[in-house]
Amino acid sequence: GRLLLYENSGGSDFVDFDSTLFDSHPEVSVHYDLMDCFVDVCSPKVLDLFTDNFDYQDLRKDFLKGLLQSEILGLNAFTYVVESDYAARILDLKTYNSVSQDILERWTYPICPDNNVIGESTFQFHKN
């Protein structure tokens, strides 16, 4: 759906937003439990905006926030929420370990070692 507000609160319990947002959008879904996997698909216009506005340092903090707040640009941002598949973002060794464990425990099926998708090795899965 269309993204109206993006706020990465960083552990804060509160988010401030303009209540007039509900005036122009009668149906709004608010999520606080999603993880941003940092996968972006952009139109060529985005590259032009980055060259025109070289003060954008961060895609989320600067560009996306400015895009959502600006009515002059006439551009929209859209999201896709993965509900039934596996998605993760690896930032450090801890998250790498967590995703590796998910793969070994078959939470990412059909991407798992015993499907033998890599090379000529063969793996088998046994419970207990």
Salt bridges, closest charged atoms under 4 A:
ASP36 OD2 - ARG60 NE 2.64
ASP40 OD1 - ARG60 NH2 2.95
ASP114 OD1 - ARG106 NH1 2.59
